Amino acid sequence: MELHSLKSAPKARKNRKRVGRGHGSGWGKTAGRGHGGQKSRAGYSQRAGFEGGQMPLSRRLPKRGFYHRKRFPLAGVNLDVLNERYEDGAEITSETLQADKLVKIERGGVKLLGRGEVQKRFVIKVQAASASAIKKVQDAGGEVVFVSFDPVEAAEAAELAKAVEVAEAAEVAEVTEVPDVAEAAEVAEVPEVPEVAEDAETVVEETDTQE
């Protein structure tokens, strides 16, 4: 077997359909589009669900249920994450979790979940919590407090905390001062070069004396 002798399996490669090439093929003249009408025009497109002006199925079917306008998504955090990250007696809030990048900023706030165990006493202020998480925190001597949440204020607080961190890092970093070139040139001792004019006058006087 050689490369030039390789062939595709039978019927694996199908030739494209060529329309509008004579009525003998069966797809000539109107090329399968019929005699006029909107669908026979070039550039025709139809939006999904359109049924030619007839009431579409999506509007004919009855609707069930409703959407609660105050129900927003929550960012979840588990107890094992808090137990590893924070010290005993710490007060944990939604803003603290967002500043430490443990949760995302969601419009509904933060929900405490019950995965893992907690051996430290925490005061946790969040927007929601599962029953198992509340029980574990209370058994460890902690407390769960439900508070309201404003996503705009939380985003501003996170940005402010980030700006403070950048400012502190800039203060800690020591910037090496570059010495002034002019001062360095003044300090450097440059050897004195004898003046050419004085040497020339001395040579002329010596020549005149010899003569």
Steps between C-alpha positions, in 0.01 A plus 500: 500500500631842398383852576386555144290184508297592811129560437203596710240242594208464256241780542714669765557808282189638336505756221322826572159563348533721189173677420400731217696308235224397259163330534646161409644468851164560664637804688514755217309823437363588847770286671253346745371834631166498318334775294555829683406598850697625795690176553632498144674837539870535564583606854180363648516421871239408759519546876465200727139415580349704218196328345413735216288738706301225667498507882824312585503198725696681773209744538222244462612287794396599855758633743549366853680640801655840560836667561559659839646845439695498828654156459863544401789253468717435807872422527562192716780441750554188711601464863822310430631796299431742786653262755828487306519871413399694813615504863290414802261777601504673160202698371427398142280712271407493133741787433782311675442190290492702178814695591683171571372364164324202657169580329381691196294817519143390439192718516341290773808490723658196670352175628674289763507127416560208735781301337778400740540563872580812698704499823523876549260761632391731220253785475378464141288775343352383170175521305399132521616172652405135493356333810800267534745791479315696772496196730873432458595862566281517810635167631852644474394804706460740208212701361338553160341841437288581196553846353383686190734536203563773243709375203602852397637581844675163513672561165613846615633357827695232313654761268593718799665206677700419187614863466613501865703181444671652194582819693648303792708290263634817334598645838679185608696468175829689519580701189872528429602861435701562183799732570502831322736502202600863554595441866694189405696700241587767757615246756717312250859631490588597146878539436601848390607534137772761439395784280640477147531877460734540804722214381526658153603840646770332713644320196512829300684682782761224530560514119550878506750470787708245319520717193 
